[in-house]
Amino acid sequence: MKKYSHSIITKIIAFLIMIICFTGVIQAFVKVEIVNDGEFSSVVEDHYYQSRAYVQESENLISNLTRLIGEYKNQEHILSGGTIDEDEWRSVEESLFSDYLYQSRNYNPKLSEVENYETFKQEYANEISQAKDKMIKDELKEFHLLMQNLEEYETPLFYASDGTNVFTNTTMTDKKRFETYPSYMIFDDYKQEFFPKETKDNEYLYRITQHLDRLDPGNMVVYVAFTEEFLDSNIKEWQENKAIATKNVYKLAALLAGMMLSFFYLVLVIGRKSFKDQELHLHAVDKIFNDINIVICVLLISLWIGLVDVLFENIGQLIVPITFPIAIVGGVLLLSLVKHIKNKTFFKHTLIYSFIYMLVKFVGDVYRSGSVGVKTVLIVIGYPILVALTFFMFPITIGVAAWFAFKKVKSFKALQEGVEIIKDGNLHHHIEVSGKGEFGKLASNINSITDGLKKSVASELKSERLKTELITNVSHDIRTPLTSIITYVDLLKNEKDSSKIEEFIEVLEQKSKRLKILTDDLFEATKASSGNIPVNYEKIDITSLMTQGLGEVNDDIQKMELDFKMNYPKNKVYILADGKLLWRSIENILSNIFKYAAEGSRVYIDIEDLGNEILLTFKNISATELNISADELMERFKRGDESRTSQGSGLGLSIAKDLIEIQKGRFKIHVDGDLFKASIFLPKYKNNNE
């Protein structure tokens, strides 16, 4: 094998195997994904009702139906402007107002913006009307396009209504009629029914339900039913595609293995004639600059994609003739890059490197020869020119040069003295050096270093203080229930009265639970502050989250006789956050309110849309005087009652702050007398398709 391992014939055979396997991989992929309009994911799908294909059959239909009954409703609704989004219309008006500011002669900067805006609406009345008409026409066009799409559906059967408008391709209106079919989807009165039951395990089902979640379930219904003939045809097609995909998966695995083995073999032997050969041999192709080589490879890929796009209809028969020659050229160029990597000339053998090297070499040669040649020329030619230009003010130029030198010496001395003072430990010393020269930059950098050191020292002192307070507070909070447990255990040892024993056990249970809460909160605070918590971002309706959450804590609200006042925008607002972590933060704030709010008082919860952020605010009146600052409240094991008689651990707000910051948000609290205010800023969810 050593005799043939590096022979040119062996390398050519291995290269052809690599190209054939690569072409086969592309062919198998195209055959499944394009020619048979299938997916490799069908290989692991156990049943048609659990497949992506089943969801795709009704996804577009349900999307169209939900848009029609939820947004467009009917032609009269569109013509009345009911579908025009307020934010979109505000953007159009602002654009027209901007044109008015820069183009209209009637704009008067002395008037207020409100007055100018009224003038704008009068002058631009036609433009505003035309813009609104255009938006309505666009909405009508989309409405009729959706209606046209619905008319093309013979199956599945569907019925959708909002109580007034109806969209259907069947005479059936009763839900029970739809339930007689072998497969159906019912969305009615907050319920979502799928049949058969295998459908519920479909991992792609969210692509349907996400459209339905936007509807008002109170008065909107959507029924979809699949006929037996329709299902039989689709199941047969899915089974055929699954068989093709399964066959090609094995084919792909074998071809990929062959391609990788042959490629690694070529990487090992390319450029050398034997294993003992230390020299790497380059050929004509290897003289192409590597950056030009990479550009050619990118162009080849673009050419392949372009040919596939042009010949898409017949790609099944033409994929091999298209791929094979391009793969050969690309393979040769790729192996040339491998040679240069092995030869450690990958960067050196580039056009950019060669250009920079020649430029640097030229400058270096000029610099090195300057002592004899260039500098002599500069002195001989430059000095007479300088004297000729400045002979009439020669004393002034000398004075300027002396002043410049004195200024630089003075700056250097100030730097030297300042560094000595800072070195002796005076971090508050500020070096004053005027100008933007090198000394000025150096002084600014040294001052920045001292500022950083001051902040670091202050932060360290604060950290040490917080650590001391943390240890003290932790010791106090944990020692209290622990001491009680030890005391009652000693009492239990000598107590004979069964009623007192039960009483002691009940106290022990309370104290042990209190100790567990403290240790759990301490562990959670440590975990949250370290940031070692996975965050699963999702689209969340913050108003719904708060409404549902308040329902869960309704018993605590009634117990404290608190009156919750909630203010939120009319339109739904969505945030991008982790639902579990967000609710944990909100729960901590609510728990803090239940512990410290005055009984029978009001609690205000406000939701505001700030553009790129959503602001969630909690305000309540404390039952006791808040003789503590907001910053101190944010510290761990700090409580509103400095006597530490409450059942809180003092970790709730700290945990909430850390969890909000993990979700790329901000958490702030404000104390004004007895008013406690907590603010949560979270990034707003932005859908690129909206």
C-alpha positions in Angstrom: 0.0 0.0 0.0 2.9 2.3 0.6 3.9 1.9 -3.0 0.5 3.1 -4.3 -0.6 5.4 -1.5 0.8 8.6 -3.0 0.7 7.6 -6.7 -1.1 10.0 -9.1 -3.5 7.3 -10.2 -4.6 6.5 -6.6 -5.1 10.3 -6.0 -7.2 10.6 -9.2 -9.3 7.6 -8.2 -9.9 9.0 -4.7 -10.7 12.4 -6.2 -13.3 10.9 -8.5 -14.8 8.9 -5.7 -15.1 12.1 -3.6 -16.8 14.0 -6.6 -19.1 11.1 -7.4 -20.2 10.8 -3.7 -20.7 14.6 -3.4 -22.8 14.6 -6.6 -24.8 11.7 -5.2 -25.4 13.5 -1.9 -26.8 16.5 -3.9 -28.9 14.3 -6.1 -30.4 12.5 -3.1 -31.2 15.8 -1.4 -32.8 17.3 -4.5 -34.8 14.1 -5.2 -36.4 14.2 -1.7 -36.7 18.0 -1.1 -37.5 19.3 -4.6 -38.5 16.5 -7.0 -40.8 14.7 -4.6 -41.7 17.8 -2.6 -41.0 15.9 0.6 -38.7 16.2 3.6 -36.2 14.0 5.3 -38.0 14.6 8.6 -40.7 12.2 7.3 -38.3 9.4 8.0 -38.8 9.7 11.8 -42.5 10.5 11.6 -44.6 7.5 12.8 -48.0 8.5 11.4 -49.4 10.8 8.8 -51.3 12.7 11.5 -48.0 13.4 13.3 -46.3 14.7 10.1 -45.4 18.1 8.8 -47.4 17.3 5.7 -50.7 17.0 7.6 -50.2 20.4 9.2 -49.3 22.0 5.8 -52.6 20.8 4.3 -54.5 23.2 6.6 -52.0 25.8 7.7 -52.5 28.2 4.9 -56.3 27.7 5.0 -56.5 28.5 8.7 -54.2 31.4 8.3 -56.4 32.9 5.6 -59.6 32.2 7.6 -58.2 33.8 10.8 -57.1 36.9 8.9 -60.5 37.2 7.2 -62.7 36.9 10.4 -60.2 38.5 12.7 -59.0 41.4 10.6 -60.8 42.0 7.3 -64.3 40.8 8.1 -66.0 42.2 5.0 -65.6 44.8 2.3 -67.6 47.4 4.1 -65.4 47.1 7.2 -62.3 47.7 5.0 -63.8 50.6 3.2 -64.6 52.3 6.5 -61.0 52.1 7.4 -61.5 49.5 10.1 -58.4 47.5 9.0 -55.9 50.4 9.1 -53.4 49.9 11.8 -53.1 53.0 14.1 -49.3 52.8 14.3 -49.0 52.4 10.5 -51.3 55.3 9.9 -49.4 57.4 12.4 -46.2 56.6 10.5 -47.8 57.8 7.2 -49.0 61.0 8.8 -45.5 61.7 10.3 -43.9 61.1 6.9 -46.3 63.6 5.3 -45.7 66.1 8.1 -42.0 65.8 7.6 -42.4 66.7 3.9 -44.6 69.6 5.0 -41.8 70.9 7.4 -39.2 70.9 4.7 -41.2 71.8 1.6 -44.2 73.9 2.5 -43.9 77.7 2.6 -46.7 77.9 5.1 -44.5 76.3 7.8 -43.9 78.8 10.5 -41.1 77.9 13.0 -42.5 80.6 15.4 -45.7 78.7 15.8 -46.1 75.7 18.1 -46.0 72.2 16.7 -49.7 71.8 17.4 -50.5 74.9 15.4 -48.2 73.9 12.6 -49.8 70.4 12.6 -53.3 71.9 12.2 -52.0 74.0 9.2 -50.5 70.9 7.8 -53.7 68.9 8.0 -55.5 71.6 6.1 -52.9 72.1 3.4 -52.2 68.4 3.0 -55.8 67.2 3.2 -55.7 65.8 -0.3 -52.4 63.9 0.3 -53.7 62.5 3.6 -56.9 61.4 1.9 -55.0 59.8 -1.0 -52.7 58.0 1.4 -55.6 56.6 3.3 -57.4 55.6 0.1 -54.2 53.8 -1.0 -54.0 51.9 2.2 -57.7 50.9 1.9 -57.2 49.8 -1.7 -54.2 47.7 -0.6 -56.3 46.1 2.1 -59.1 45.4 -0.4 -56.7 43.8 -2.8 -55.4 41.5 0.0 -59.0 40.8 1.0 -60.0 39.7 -2.5 -56.8 37.7 -2.9 -57.7 35.8 0.3 -61.2 35.3 -0.9 -59.9 34.0 -4.3 -57.6 31.6 -2.4 -60.6 30.2 -0.4 -62.6 29.6 -3.6 -59.8 27.2 -4.8 -60.4 24.9 -1.8 -62.8 22.0 -2.5 -61.2 20.1 0.4 -60.8 20.2 3.3 -64.2 21.5 4.2 -64.3 24.6 6.3 -66.6 27.0 8.1 -65.4 30.2 9.9 -67.6 32.9 11.5 -67.4 35.8 13.8 -71.1 35.8 14.4 -71.8 38.2 11.5 -69.4 37.3 8.6 -69.2 33.7 7.4 -66.6 32.1 5.2 -67.2 28.5 4.1 -67.1 26.1 1.2 -69.9 23.8 2.5 -73.5 24.1 3.5 -72.7 22.6 7.0 -72.7 25.0 9.9 -73.2 22.7 12.8 -70.1 21.5 14.7 -71.5 18.0 15.1 -71.6 17.6 11.3 -67.9 18.3 11.1 -67.2 15.8 13.9 -68.6 13.0 11.7 -65.6 13.1 9.4 -62.5 10.9 9.9 -60.3 13.9 10.7 -61.3 17.4 11.9 -60.1 20.5 13.8 -62.6 22.4 15.9 -61.9 25.8 17.4 -64.8 27.1 19.4 -65.4 28.8 22.7 -61.8 28.7 24.0 -61.5 25.0 23.1 -59.3 23.4 20.5 -60.3 19.9 19.4 -58.3 17.7 17.1 -59.2 14.3 15.8 -57.8 11.7 15.6 -56.0 11.8 18.9 -52.6 11.3 17.2 -52.9 14.9 15.9 -52.3 16.3 19.4 -48.8 14.8 19.4 -47.9 16.6 16.2 -44.8 18.8 17.0 -45.8 21.2 14.1 -49.3 21.8 15.4 -48.2 25.2 16.8 -48.0 26.5 13.2 -51.8 26.3 13.2 -52.6 27.3 16.8 -50.4 30.4 16.6 -52.9 31.9 14.1 -55.9 30.9 16.2 -54.5 32.5 19.3 -54.9 35.9 17.8 -58.7 35.5 17.5 -61.3 36.5 20.0 -62.6 33.1 21.1 -65.7 34.6 22.6 -67.6 35.0 19.2 -65.4 33.4 16.6 -65.4 29.8 15.4 -63.4 27.8 12.9 -64.3 24.3 11.8 -62.2 22.2 9.4 -62.9 18.7 8.2 -61.0 16.3 6.0 -62.9 13.9 3.8 -62.0 10.2 3.6 -61.0 10.5 -0.1 -58.8 13.5 0.6 -57.1 11.7 3.5 -56.5 8.5 1.6 -54.9 10.4 -1.3 -52.7 12.4 1.1 -51.7 9.4 3.2 -50.7 7.5 0.1 -48.6 10.4 -1.1 -47.0 10.8 2.3 -46.1 7.1 2.5 -44.5 7.2 -0.9 -42.5 10.3 0.1 -41.5 8.7 3.4 -40.3 5.6 1.5 -38.3 7.7 -0.9 -36.8 9.8 2.0 -35.9 6.6 4.0 -34.2 5.1 1.0 -32.3 8.3 0.3 -31.3 8.7 4.0 -29.3 5.5 3.8 -28.0 6.5 0.5 -26.9 9.9 1.9 -25.2 8.2 4.9 -23.2 5.9 2.6 -22.3 8.7 0.2 -21.3 11.1 2.9 -19.1 8.4 4.5 -17.4 7.8 1.1 -17.0 11.5 0.4 -15.5 12.2 3.8 -13.1 9.2 3.7 -11.8 10.1 0.3 -11.5 13.8 1.2 -9.5 13.0 4.4 -7.3 10.6 2.4 -6.6 13.4 -0.2 -5.9 15.9 2.6 -3.3 13.4 4.0 -1.5 12.6 0.7 -2.0 15.7 -1.5 1.2 17.5 -2.4 3.6 14.8 -1.4 5.0 11.7 -3.1 5.4 9.6 0.0 4.9 9.7 3.8 8.6 10.4 4.2 8.5 13.3 1.7 9.0 16.6 3.6 8.7 18.8 0.6 5.3 19.9 -0.6 5.0 20.0 -4.4 2.9 22.7 -6.0 1.5 22.7 -9.6 0.2 25.2 -12.1 -3.3 25.4 -10.4 -1.6 26.2 -7.1 -0.1 29.4 -8.5 -3.6 31.0 -8.4 -3.7 33.4 -5.5 -5.8 31.9 -2.6 -8.1 34.9 -2.3 -8.8 34.7 -6.1 -9.3 30.9 -5.5 -11.9 31.6 -2.9 -13.7 34.1 -5.1 -13.8 31.6 -7.9 -15.3 29.0 -5.5 -18.0 31.5 -4.4 -18.8 32.2 -8.1 -19.0 28.5 -8.8 -21.5 28.1 -6.0 -23.5 31.1 -7.3 -23.4 29.6 -10.8 -24.7 26.3 -9.5 -27.6 28.0 -7.6 -28.5 30.0 -10.7 -28.6 27.0 -12.9 -30.7 25.1 -10.5 -33.1 28.1 -10.3 -33.3 28.4 -14.1 -33.7 24.7 -14.7 -35.9 24.1 -11.7 -38.7 22.3 -13.7 -36.3 19.7 -15.0 -33.8 19.7 -12.2 -34.4 16.0 -11.4 -32.8 14.9 -14.8 -30.2 17.7 -15.0 -28.8 17.8 -11.4 -26.0 15.4 -12.2 -24.8 17.1 -15.4 -24.9 20.5 -13.6 -23.2 19.4 -10.3 -20.5 17.0 -11.6 -18.3 19.5 -13.7 -18.7 22.3 -11.1 -17.8 19.9 -8.3 -14.6 18.8 -10.2 -13.4 22.4 -10.6 -14.4 23.3 -7.0 -12.7 20.1 -5.7 -9.4 21.0 -7.5 -9.5 24.5 -6.1 -10.3 23.3 -2.6 -7.4 20.8 -2.6 -5.2 23.7 -3.8 -6.2 25.6 -0.7 -5.4 22.5 1.4 -1.9 22.4 -0.1 -1.2 26.0 0.9 -2.6 25.3 4.4 -0.2 22.3 4.7 2.6 24.4 3.2 1.8 27.3 5.7 1.4 29.7 2.8 -2.3 30.2 3.0 -2.1 33.9 3.8 1.2 34.6 2.2 -0.1 33.3 -1.2 -2.9 35.9 -1.5 -3.1 38.9 -3.8 -3.8 41.2 -0.8 -0.8 40.0 1.1 1.4 40.3 -1.9 0.3 43.9 -2.5 0.7 44.9 1.1 4.1 43.1 1.3 5.4 45.0 -1.8 4.1 48.3 -0.4 5.7 47.7 3.0 9.0 46.6 1.3 9.0 49.7 -0.9 8.5 52.0 2.2 11.1 50.0 4.1 13.6 50.3 1.3 13.0 54.1 1.1 13.4 54.4 4.9 16.5 52.3 5.0 18.1 54.2 2.1 16.9 57.5 3.5 20.0 58.1 5.6 22.2 58.5 2.6 19.9 59.1 -0.4 16.4 60.3 0.5 17.5 62.4 3.5 20.2 64.1 1.6 17.7 64.9 -1.2 15.3 66.3 1.4 18.0 68.4 3.0 19.4 69.7 -0.2 16.0 70.5 -1.8 13.8 71.0 1.3 16.0 73.3 3.4 16.5 76.0 0.8 12.8 76.0 0.1 12.0 76.4 3.8 14.5 79.2 4.2 13.2 80.9 1.0 9.7 80.8 2.4 10.5 82.0 5.9 13.6 84.2 5.6 11.5 87.4 6.2 10.2 86.0 9.5 13.1 83.8 10.6 13.1 85.2 14.2 9.4 84.4 14.5 9.8 80.8 13.4 12.7 80.4 15.9 10.5 81.9 18.7 7.6 79.6 17.7 9.9 76.6 17.8 11.3 77.6 21.2 7.7 78.1 22.6 6.6 74.8 21.2 9.6 73.1 22.8 9.0 74.8 26.2 5.3 73.8 26.1 6.2 70.2 25.5 8.8 70.2 28.3 6.3 71.7 30.6 3.7 69.1 29.7 6.2 66.3 30.2 7.1 67.8 33.7 3.5 68.0 34.7 3.1 64.3 33.6 6.1 63.3 35.6 5.0 65.1 38.8 1.5 63.8 38.4 2.6 60.2 38.1 4.8 60.6 41.2 1.8 61.9 43.2 -0.5 59.1 42.0 2.3 56.6 42.7 2.4 57.7 46.3 -1.3 56.8 46.6 -3.3 60.0 45.9 -5.8 58.6 43.4 -7.8 61.9 43.5 -5.0 63.8 41.8 -5.9 65.0 38.3 -3.1 65.7 35.8 -3.8 68.9 33.9 -2.2 68.9 30.4 -3.8 71.0 27.8 -3.9 70.3 24.1 -4.7 67.2 22.1 -1.2 66.0 21.4 0.5 62.9 22.6 1.1 64.2 26.1 -2.5 65.3 26.3 -3.7 61.8 25.3 -1.2 60.2 27.8 -2.5 62.5 30.6 -6.1 61.7 29.7 -5.3 57.9 29.8 -3.6 58.2 33.2 -6.5 60.2 34.5 -8.9 57.5 33.2 -6.8 54.8 34.9 -7.0 56.7 38.3 -10.8 57.1 37.8 -11.0 53.4 37.2 -8.9 52.7 40.2 -11.1 55.0 42.4 -14.3 53.3 41.1 -12.7 49.9 41.7 -11.7 50.8 45.2 -15.1 52.3 46.0 -16.8 49.2 44.5 -14.5 46.9 46.5 -15.3 48.8 49.8 -19.0 48.6 49.0 -18.7 44.9 48.2 -16.9 44.3 51.5 -19.6 46.2 53.4 -22.3 44.2 51.6 -20.5 41.0 52.4 -20.3 41.9 56.1 -24.0 42.9 56.1 -24.9 39.7 54.2 -23.1 37.5 56.6 -24.7 39.3 59.6 -28.2 39.2 58.1 -27.9 35.6 56.9 -26.6 34.6 60.4 -29.5 36.4 62.1 -32.2 35.1 59.8 -31.0 31.5 59.8 -30.1 31.4 63.5 -33.6 32.5 64.6 -35.5 29.5 63.3 -32.5 27.2 64.0 -32.4 28.3 67.7 -36.1 27.7 68.0 -35.7 24.2 66.5 -32.9 23.3 68.9 -34.9 24.7 71.9 -38.0 22.8 71.0 -36.1 19.6 70.3 -34.7 19.8 73.9 -38.2 20.4 75.2 -39.5 17.4 73.3 -36.9 15.1 74.9 -38.4 15.8 78.4 -42.0 16.4 77.6 -44.6 13.7 78.5 -47.8 15.6 77.7 -49.0 14.5 74.3 -50.9 17.7 73.6 -47.8 19.8 74.2 -45.7 17.4 72.1 -48.1 18.0 69.2 -47.8 21.7 69.8 -44.0 21.5 69.9 -44.0 19.5 66.7 -46.2 22.0 65.0 -43.8 24.8 66.0 -40.8 22.7 64.8 -42.6 22.2 61.4 -43.1 25.9 61.0 -39.6 26.8 61.9 -38.1 24.1 59.6 -40.3 25.3 56.8 -39.1 28.9 57.5 -35.4 27.6 57.4 -36.1 25.8 54.1 -37.5 29.0 52.6 -34.5 31.0 53.7 -32.0 28.4 52.2 -34.0 28.1 49.0 -34.1 31.8 48.5 -30.4 32.1 49.2 -29.7 29.4 46.7 -32.0 31.0 44.1 -30.4 34.4 44.7 -26.9 33.0 44.2 -28.0 31.2 41.0 -29.7 34.3 39.6 -26.8 36.7 40.4 -24.4 34.3 38.6 -26.5 34.3 35.5 -26.4 30.5 35.3 -30.0 30.1 34.4 -31.2 29.0 30.9 -33.5 31.6 29.2 -36.1 30.4 26.7 -37.3 33.5 24.9 -40.9 33.5 23.6 -43.6 35.9 22.5 -45.7 36.8 25.6 -48.9 38.8 25.9 -48.0 40.8 29.0 -51.6 41.9 29.7 -52.9 38.3 29.6 -50.0 37.2 31.8 -50.8 39.8 34.4 -54.5 39.1 34.3 -54.0 35.3 34.7 -51.4 35.9 37.4 -53.6 38.1 39.5 -56.3 35.4 39.3 -53.8 32.9 40.8 -53.1 35.1 43.7 -56.7 36.2 44.3 -56.8 34.5 47.7 -53.9 36.7 49.0 -55.6 39.8 47.5 -58.8 39.1 49.3 -57.0 38.2 52.5 -55.3 41.6 52.5 -58.5 43.3 51.1 -56.3 45.0 48.5 -57.9 46.9 45.6 -55.9 46.2 42.4 -56.2 48.8 39.7 -54.8 47.7 36.3 -54.2 50.1 33.4 -53.0 48.7 30.0 -53.1 49.7 26.3 -56.2 48.9 24.2 -54.2 47.0 21.7 -52.3 43.9 22.7 -48.7 44.4 23.5 -46.1 41.6 23.3 -42.7 41.2 24.9 -39.8 38.9 24.3 -39.0 37.1 27.5 -39.0 33.8 29.4 -42.5 33.3 30.7 -41.4 31.3 33.8 -38.6 33.6 34.8 -40.7 36.7 34.2 -43.6 35.4 36.3 -41.1 34.4 39.1 -39.9 38.1 39.1 -43.5 39.4 39.2 -44.4 36.9 41.9 -41.6 38.2 44.1 -42.9 41.8 43.7 -46.5 40.7 44.4 -45.2 38.7 47.5 -43.4 41.9 48.6 -46.7 43.8 48.2 -48.7 41.2 50.2 -46.1 41.4 53.1 -45.7 45.1 53.4 -48.7 46.8 51.8 -51.3 48.5 54.0 -54.5 46.4 54.4 -57.4 47.8 52.4 -55.2 50.0 50.3 -55.0 50.3 46.5 -52.3 48.7 44.3 -51.8 50.1 40.8 -50.4 48.1 37.9 -49.7 50.0 34.7 -48.5 48.6 31.4 -47.0 51.2 29.0 -45.7 50.8 25.4 -42.5 52.8 25.1 -41.7 51.9 21.5 -38.8 49.5 21.8 -39.7 48.6 25.4 -42.7 47.7 27.5 -42.8 49.2 31.0 -44.6 47.3 33.8 -45.1 49.3 36.9 -46.3 48.3 40.4 -47.3 50.9 43.0 -48.5 50.4 46.6 -48.7 52.1 50.0 -46.5 50.6 52.7 -48.2 49.7 56.0 -45.2 51.0 57.9 -42.8 53.9 57.3 -40.2 53.2 54.7 -37.2 54.6 56.5 -34.8 53.0 53.9 -33.5 54.1 50.5 -34.3 52.3 47.2 -30.7 51.3 46.8 -30.7 49.6 50.2 -33.9 47.8 49.5 -32.2 46.2 46.4 -29.4 44.8 48.6 -29.7 41.2 49.6 -31.3 40.3 53.0 -32.6 43.9 53.3 -36.2 44.4 54.4 -38.5 47.3 54.7 -38.8 46.6 58.4 -35.3 47.0 59.9 -36.4 45.1 63.0 -36.5 42.0 60.7 -39.7 40.7 62.4 -41.5 39.9 59.1 -41.4 36.4 57.4 -39.5 37.6 54.3 -36.0 36.7 53.5 -35.0 40.0 52.0 -34.0 38.3 48.8 -37.2 38.8 46.7 -36.4 42.1 45.1 -32.7 41.1 44.5 -33.8 37.9 42.8 -36.4 39.8 40.7 -33.7 42.3 39.6 -31.3 39.5 38.6 -33.9 37.5 36.7 -35.1 40.6 34.8 -31.5 41.5 33.8 -30.9 37.9 32.6 -33.8 38.5 30.2 -32.1 41.7 28.8 -34.5 43.9 30.8 -34.1 46.5 33.5 -35.5 46.6 37.1 -35.8 49.7 39.2 -37.5 50.6 42.4 -38.5 54.0 43.8 -39.4 55.0 47.4 -41.3 58.3 48.0 -42.5 58.5 51.6 -44.8 55.5 52.1 -45.2 55.0 48.4 -43.3 52.0 47.0 -42.9 51.7 43.2 -41.3 48.9 41.2 -40.6 49.3 37.4 -39.8 46.5 34.9 -38.5 47.4 31.5 -38.6 44.5 29.0 -37.8 44.4 25.2 -40.8 44.6 23.0 -41.5 41.6 20.7 -41.0 42.6 17.1 -42.3 40.4 14.3 -40.5 41.0 11.0 -43.6 39.8 9.1 -45.8 42.4 10.7 
